[in-house]
């Protein structure tokens, strides 16, 4: 055992040691065949000539070893390819011996052994060379390697699972030992794959993994959807302390090539939320955006920055990026320089409510597309600052929209929110007013009341995972600090979508829309926030972390709606995108009401500002807010 430990702690033996070992095996094989065929006495009496003959044969085999580099690998990491190379080397050596015997027939030194003996010794050499490699690999895997590596199971037995297993077994140095596969198939009892057993995905899986001392489950890329749809399996594994690793969603796999274990990451709550895969025709989107000048407001935010990344792939003529946050904009600039060095990008620190500056930007770049993501989005903050919500969200949108018309922008895409439906807070109402303005402006252009060609499209969706305002980063930090995890209400639910998915749908709706539509996205199933918190606590492996209910915040409601009660939807080019049929507003009337609203925001009288907002959006009913008094009585609005 001490010899094994000494060997296995070395990085690798020198090549001449492996070559010498292989040569010794060749010599032993030849003498062994001769002794078996002719006896020991014959070998002893002809030892001199036999040594000469075998030395010539050995030279031929050494040439084979040199051609196929059989001595350059590390024996304990031998694979099927290494065994193949060893076999090819011996066959090449045998071929050279045959040529020697034909060419040098007059020399008894070369022909002192029968050809059948030569072939038999070559076959025996192959078996011995393979055996020594397999034995060393087995000793390493079953003794020293076991103590240094983690035992794993792989979920999935088809292309993805097998590809993942091969990739892990080919690691150098090896970090994991494959102890078994997990399958959803019902007829896999007593079956094996790649030398290990296949186990059913049932309530006994945890016990099996514990018995095998396996601490990790690696999920095949083709089973990532299945793991999300099987919360019971996840809960059993997490409670047993077994870590689950999956392929990051940003990665794509062709179903054939091997997967590096380094591509896997420990499963997070985002990977487990119930969502169907979203298919988007990115090729068609790219054709429309390629070579165009594109302006993105709020480019440093969660949505805006992802839009930058996705659009940059299609080599636009110009990317004009506007945001008032200096440091995040600098990060965007560095990202573009690193990932998209050939993209002509302008990173501009600016405020969308600065009409003069925004006019300069539009005049200098005359964008073909505008993606308007800039907005104040935090509900409690805007509940306390309604004047800022009006000024930034409503007036900022109006300024950018009007400039788009003035400078001939082809399409203007406004990013809205599900909080604009039957709003219960200032932020949601401000976004509904933005929707009203751009939709009425689009109608005015089509009716010839406003001169222009811009098409205005609105997109609505719910919470995006990992965004700055998402509860998930907050919960992670609270869990890291040891709790408690704070949830506003035990019955509160929300819809979630990946940022990348939301942006793809925005791009598709924006490029394929004809103007005037409010596109709504299918957000999948609603998620109960308290269940989300419980699962995150379990995934973290933390114990004794409590959940505290803090009560609904100002303006917050238990559930978000996608459509107004009186609205209906129409299908579109994508089953995940619908068109909302909403109430139409006259442009001149809407513009006049917004003038009044924006004018009141200068006074910064919260009740007055919100009162006008409720007049513009009658369905705006405040909840858990000081503005509820406006819904219960008539308030005199000061002009």
N, C-alpha and C positions, 0 to 999 in steps of 0.2 A: 504493500500500500504506500510505503514511503517513496518507492520508485515511481509509482503512478503519480503521486502528488508532485514529485520533482518534475516529471515530464509535463504534466498538465498545467503547471504554473509557468512553464516557459512559453514564450510567444510562439515559437516554432523551432524545430530542429534545423540545423544547416542542411542545405540541399544535398551535400555529399554524404550525410548520414543516411538520408532516405535512399539515395542512389546505391550506397553500399549495402543497405538492407535488401534492396531489390536484387542486387547482383548475387548476394549470398543465397537468396531464395532460388534463383535460376540455377546456381551450382548444385544446391541440395536436390532440386527436382531432377536434374539430369542424372546425378549419381543414384538417386532413389530408383529411377526407372531401370537403370542398368543393373542394379543389385536385384531388383525384383525379377527381371527377365533372364539374367545370366548367373546370378549368385554372387556372394561376397568374394569367393575365391577368385573368380574371373576378374572382378574389379581390382582386387589386390595385385594380381599378377600382371595386369596391364595398366597400372595406375599412371605411369609416365605418359604413355600415348593418349590415355583418356583425358588426362589433365590438359594436354596440349589441344586436343580436339575441342573440349568444353570451353577452353579459353577463347578459341576462335569463335565458337558459337556465342559466347558471352559478349564478344565485341559487336556482333550483329545485333544482339538485344539492346546493348548500350546505345547503338545508333537509333533504335526504335524509341528508347527512353528519351533521347535528346530531341527527336523530331516532335514527340507528343508532350514533352515537358512533364512527365509523370512525377518528377521529384520536386516540382515548384510549389505544390500545394501543401496544406497542413492536414496531416492524416486524420486527426480527430474531427475535422470538418468535412471529411470525404462525402461526396455525393455520387449520384448515379453517373453523372458526367465524368467524374474522376475514374470511376471503374471502367467506363467506356474507353477512356484514353489509355488506361493500362492495358486493356485487352487489345486495342489497336497497335500499341507499341510491341507487344509480344508477336502479333501476327505479322507485323513488318519485319521483325527480327527473323521470324521463321521463313519469310519469303526471301530474305537475304541469304539465309543458310542454304536454301534450295538452289539459289543462283550460284553460290560458292561450290556446291557439290557438283553442279553441272559443268561449271567452267574449269574447276580444278580436279577433274576425275582421276588424274594420274597421281595425285598426292594421297597416299594412304592415311596421312595425318588428318585429312578432312573427311575421309570416307570410312573411318574406323567404326562408326556406329551405323546401324540400319536406319533408313528414313522413318520407319514406323516408330523407332525409339525417339527420334528427334521430335516428331509430331506429338507423341504421347508426353514427352517431357515439357513441351511448350504448353499443352493443355493443363498439365499439372501445375506449371508455373503460374498460369493465369489464375487457377483456383487458389493457390497459396497467396498470391499477391492480393487478390480480392479478400481472402479470408483475414489476412493480417490487418487490412484497412477497416473491414467491418468490425473486427474484434476490438481494435483500438477505439473506434467511434462508439461502440457499445459500452466499453468500460468508461469512457468519458461521459456519455449520456447517463449511465446508470449509477455512477459514483460521484466523481468530482463535479460534473456538469449539473447534476441534480441539486447539489448544495449551492450552486452559484446562480441558478436560473429560476424563474417563476413558472409555475404550472398554470396552463390555460386551457380553456375549452373554446371552441369556435361554433358560433350559431350560424348554421347554413351549411348544406352539404353539396351544393351545386357549384357552378363556375366560381362564384365569389368566394365561397368558403374554401374550396380546394386551392384557388389562387392565393388566398391569404395564408393558408397553411404552408404552401410551398415557399412563399416569400419568407415566412418566419423561420422555417427550417434551414433556409439558405443564408441566414444571418451569420456574420462573422465579425466579432464573436457572437455566439448565440445567447440570447437573453431569456428565451421562453421555451418551455417544453410543452408540446401538444399532448394533452391527456385524453381528449375526446372531442367528438362533434355533437352538436345538438340539432335535432331535426323536428319539424312539425308533422312529418309524414307518420302515418299510423302503422306502416308495415316495416319498420326499421329494427325491430327486436332481433338481437343476436347478430346484427350486421356490423361490419367494420369498414373503415375507409382509411387508407394510408397507414395501415398498421395499428390503428386505435379504434375503439368501439364508438358506435353511434348511439346516442341516448335520446329518448323522446323528451319533448318539452312538456313536462307535467309536474305535478306537485313533488315528485321525488328527485327532481333535478338538483336542488340545493343539497340534499343528502349525498347524492352521487359525487358532486363537486367537492364537498367537504371530505368525503372518504378518499378522494384522489388528491386532497390537499391543494386543489385548484382555487386560486384567489381572483382570477380574472376571466371574464367572458368577452371574447372579441366577436363583434357582430359583422358578418359579411355585408358588403355594400348593398347586395340585393335583398337583405333582410332588414334594412334600416326602417322601412315602413312597418314591417311586422312588429318590431320591438316597440314602436310608438303605439300600435294598436293593441298591445298586450300589457296593460298596466299591472295586472296581477303578477305576471312573470317578473317585471321590473321590481315590484315591491318585495317579492320573496327574496330576490337576489340581493337587493340593497339592505334589507333587514338582516341578512346573513353575513353582511360585510364583504360581499363579492362585488368587485368593481366592474363596470361595463364600459367597454370602449367601442366607439363607432367611427365611421368615416365622416369627416367634416362635410357639411352640405355643400360647401363651396367647391369641393372636389368633384370631378366627374370621372367615371370609370367606364371603359368600353366593354366590360364583361369578359375580357380575354386576358389582358396583360396582368402580370403579377402586381401585387400591392405591397408597398413597403409598410412595415409596422409603424414607422415614424409618421405616416399619414393619419394614423388613428389617434383619437383624442377621447378622454374620459367623457362619458355621456353627461349632458347637461339638461336642464329642464326644457330648454328650447327644442331639444331633440325628441322630447316625449309628448309635447302638446299635440292633440289630435288635429292634424291638417292633411288634406289631400294634396298630392303633388300638383303643382301649377305649371301648365304647359303654355308657353308664349312663343309666338313666331318672331324670334329675335332677328332672323335673316331679313324678313320684310321690314322690320324696324330699322335695321342697319342701312338698308337701301335708301330709306327716306332721310336719314340723318347724315349719311356720308357726304362730306363736302359742304355741309351747311354751317351757317353761323348760329350758335346756340347760346342763349343767355339763361343762366340759372340764378335766381335769387335765393337767399338762404343757403348758399352753396356749402357753408361750413357745418350745417346741421346734420342730423342723422339721415334724413331723407335726401337732402341736397347733396351731401358728400357721396352717397351711394349713387345718385344720379350721375355725378361727375365721373365716377369709376365706370359705370356701365356705358355711358355715351362715349367716353374716350376711346373705347375699343373700336368704334366705327369711324375713326379718323375724321372728325368734323373739321371744317375749314378754320373755325375759331370757336373757342370756348370762353365765354365772358362770364366770370364768376363774381357774384356780389354778395357780401355779408358784412355786418358791422362788427363781428367778433374777430379781432386781429390775430390772436394766437392760433385759433382753429384754422383761419385762412392761411396762415403761414404753414401749418401742417399739410393743408391741401396742396399748396405750392410744392412742398418737398415731395409729396406723394407723386404728383404729376411728373416732376423732374426725374424721379427714379423709375416709375412704372410706365410712363407715357412720354418719353423725352421728345418725341416727334410731334406731339400735339401742341398746336399754337394756342396757348392759354393766357388769359389776362385775369389775374387775381386782384380784385378791387375791394378795398375796405370802404364801405359806404352804407348809407342809410336809405332805404327805399322811400322814405317820406321826404327826402331832400330832392324836391322837384328839379332844381337847377342841375344838381350833380347827375341825377338819373337821365335828364335830357341830354347832357353831354355824353353819357355812356351810349345811349341809343343813337345819337347823331354820329358818333365815332365808329360804331360797329354795325348798325342797322341789322339786328338779328333776324334770322328766318324763323326761329322757334324761341319761345320764352316758356320756361318751366318755373312757375312761381311757387316756391316752397317757403319763402320768408314769412314768418308769423310768430306772434307770441302764443304759446300753446298751453302753459301751465294754468289749470283751472283755478286753483286758490289764489294765485298771483293776480290773475286778471279780474277775479271777483273783487279784490281790494283796489284794483287800478283800472276801472272801466274806461277812463279817458284815454289811457295809454293803449288799451286794447282797440279802441275806436281809431285812434290816430295811426297806430302801426298797422293793424290788420285791415281795417276798412279803407282808410285814406291811402295807405301805402299801396294796397291792391289797386285802387282807383287810379293812382298816379301811374303805376307801371302799365296798367291796361290801356289807359289813354295814350301813353307814349307808344305802345305797341301798334295802335291804330295809326297814329300820326306818322310813324316811320315805316309803315308797310310790312309789319311782321306777318308771316303767313299763318302761324298758329300760336295761340296763347293757352297754356295748360295750367290751370289753378289747382293746387292740392288742398283739398278740404278735409273734413273729418266727420265721423259719424255723430259727433257731438253737436253738429249743426242741425240734426233731425230732432224736432220737438225739443229745442234747447232748454236746458234748466240752469244754464250758467252764462255769464257774460262772454266767455271765450267762445263757446259754441254758437251763441247768437251773432257774435261779430263775424264768424266764418259763414254763417247763413246769409248775412247781409252782403258779404263778398260774393257768394254764389248768385244772389239776386242781381247784383250790379253787372257782373260779367255776362250773365245769361241775357239780361235785358239789353246790354250793349250789343251782343251778338245779333239779337232780333232786330235792333234798330239799324244795324249795318245791312242785314238781309232785306229789310223793308225800305232801304234807301233814305232813312231818316238821318243816318250818320254816314259820312263818306269814309269808306275804308274797305279793306279786303280781309281783315284778320278774322279768323275763326276762333271762338272761345270755347274751351272744353274744361269741364270741372270733373275732378275725381274725388270720390269719398271713400275712406276706409277707416278702420279702427286702430287699435294700438299696434305698434310695431315692436317686435322683440329686440331688446338690446338698445333701444333708443334712449336718449338722455332722460326722458320723462317716464320710462317704463318702471314698473314695480320690481322687475327682476333684479336689476343692479342694486336697488335698495334692499331687497331681501337678502341678497348675497352678502352685502356689507353687514347687515344686522346679524346674520348667522355667523359671520367671521368674528364679530365682536362678542359672540356668546348669547345673543338674543337680548330682549325678546323680539320676535318678529311681529310687526304691527300691521294689522288689517283693519280697514275702516268699519266693515260690517260683515257678519257671517254669511249673508246671502248675496253679497255683491258679485256680479259676474262681468266678464269682459271678453271681447273678441281679440285674437292675436294673429299677427302675420309677420313673417320674416321681412326685414327691411329690403333684402334683395328681391323677394317675391313681389312686394308692394311696388317697388320701383319698376320692375319689368311690366307690371300691369299698367302703371302710369304711362310708361313709354308706349305701350301698345294702344291704350285708349287715346293718348294724346296724338299719336301719329295717324291713327285710323278714324278718329272722330271727324265729323263734318261740321262741327260747331253748334253751340246751343245745348249740347247734351250735358247732363249730370250723370256720370258713370259711377256706379256703385260696385264694390268688389265683394265677392263671396268670401267672407272671412272664416268659413268653416263653422265648427261647433264652438259655442260659448264655453268659457272656462270659469269655474268658480274660484275666486281668488284665494279663499282659505284652503281649498284643496291644492292649489298651486304652492302655497306656502308650506303645507305639510309635506308635499313631495320633495320640495327643495331641501327641507330639513333632513329628510331621510337620505337623499342623495349625498348630502354633505358628510354623512356618517356621524354627525354631532348628536349628542344626547342631552336630555334635560333642557332643551330650548323650548320656551313657551311661546304661544301665540296670544297676543293681546288685541282686543277689539277697541279701537279708539273712537268710533263714531264717524258717520259720514262728514266729509269736509264741506265747506261752503260751496254750493252749486253742484255738488256731486249727486248722481242718481245711481240706483242699484244696478241698472242695466242700460246699455247703449243700444239705440235703435239704428237701423240702417236706412229705413224709409219712414217718412211721415205716414200716419195712419190713413190719410186720404190719398196716398200716392200708390201708383202701380208701377210695374216694371215691364220693360221690353227686352227680348233677347238680343245679343250682339254677336260679333265675330268670335267671341271667346265665351265658353260656358261659365267662366268665373267672373265675367263682367256683364252687368245689366245696365239698362238705361232707365233712370227714374223719370216718371211722368209727374212733373211738379207744376205748381201754380205759376202762371206767367205774370210778369210785372212789366208795366210800361216804363220805358227807359227814362223819359222826362220826369215822370213822377218819382221813380226810384232815385234819380240823380238829385232831385229837389229835396227829398227826405234825407238823403245822405249829407247834402249840404248843411241841413239843419242839425243833423247829428254831429258832424265834424265841428261845426261852429260851437255847439254846446260843450264839446270836449275841451275847449280853451278855458272855460270857466272852472272846470274840474269839480263840478257838483255831481257827485256820484248818482244820487237819486234822479236828478234831471237827465243825465246821460242815459241811464238805464231805462227811464221812462220812455224816452224817444225810441230806444232800441225795441221796446215792447210794442210800440205803435207800429214800427216797420214790420216786425215779426210777431204777429198776434199769438202764435203758438208758443212763444217764449214764456214759460212759467217757472219762476225761480223755486229752487228747493234748498232747504238748509241754508238760507241766505237772508240777509237784512232786506233784500229787495222783494221779499214775499209780500210786504205791505202794498206794493204796487199792483199786485194781482187781486187784492182784497178791497181796494178802495180807489177812487178816482183822485189822482194827484195832479194838481195844477202845475203844468210845465211852464217854466219861465222862458220867454222868448229871448 
